[in-house]
């Protein structure tokens, strides 16, 4: 069974707080979206290469119901998701 390591300080990390602020969410909700995305990646794309995933699929995998393109852009802006070939 795949697993991820999660540190208690993550809820207070500057990148998470900045992401939460830009999404207009409480940090705990942003953290939940990140964990949901990470779990999906572990199950479906263990290499971590999301270049074939659409913005909609990334947002759906993160259980994010807002604007998918904005969500992905903000993940990239705050360093939670690298840029994909389709972004260049």
C-alpha positions in Angstrom: 0.0 0.0 0.0 1.5 3.4 -1.0 1.8 6.1 1.6 3.0 9.6 2.0 4.8 11.3 4.9 3.1 14.3 6.3 4.6 16.6 8.9 2.6 18.5 11.5 4.2 21.8 10.5 2.6 21.6 7.0 -0.7 23.3 8.2 1.4 26.4 9.2 3.8 26.3 6.2 4.1 29.7 4.3 3.3 28.0 0.9 0.2 26.4 2.2 -1.0 29.6 3.9 -0.4 31.6 0.6 -2.2 28.9 -1.4 -5.2 29.0 1.0 -5.3 32.8 0.9 -5.3 32.9 -2.9 -8.0 30.2 -2.9 -9.9 32.1 -0.2 -10.0 28.9 1.9 -9.0 28.1 5.4 -5.5 26.4 5.5 -7.0 23.2 6.7 -9.2 22.9 3.5 -6.2 23.7 1.3 -4.3 21.0 3.2 -7.1 18.5 2.5 -7.1 19.3 -1.2 -3.3 18.7 -1.3 -3.6 15.4 0.5 -6.4 14.2 -1.7 -4.3 15.1 -4.8 -1.2 13.4 -3.4 -3.2 10.2 -2.6 -4.6 10.2 -6.2 -1.1 10.6 -7.6 0.2 7.7 -5.5 -2.7 5.5 -6.7 -2.8 6.5 -10.4 0.5 8.1 -11.4 3.2 6.9 -9.0 5.9 8.5 -11.1 4.4 11.9 -10.2 4.4 13.0 -13.8 1.1 14.8 -14.3 1.8 16.1 -17.8 -1.0 13.9 -19.2 -3.5 15.1 -16.6 -5.9 17.9 -17.5 -6.6 20.8 -15.1 -10.1 19.4 -14.6 -8.7 15.9 -13.7 -6.2 17.4 -11.3 -8.9 19.5 -9.6 -11.3 16.5 -9.4 -8.5 14.4 -8.0 -7.9 17.0 -5.3 -11.7 17.2 -4.6 -11.6 20.8 -5.5 -14.9 22.1 -6.9 -13.9 25.6 -8.0 -12.2 26.8 -11.1 -9.9 24.0 -12.2 -7.5 26.1 -14.2 -7.2 28.7 -11.4 -6.5 25.8 -8.9 -3.7 24.3 -11.0 -2.2 27.8 -11.7 -2.2 28.5 -8.0 -0.6 25.1 -7.2 2.1 26.0 -9.6 2.5 29.6 -8.4 3.0 28.4 -4.8 5.3 25.5 -5.7 3.0 22.6 -5.0 2.9 21.5 -8.7 5.6 21.8 -11.3 4.9 23.2 -14.7 3.7 20.7 -17.3 4.6 20.6 -21.0 1.2 21.9 -21.9 1.9 25.0 -19.8 4.9 26.1 -21.9 
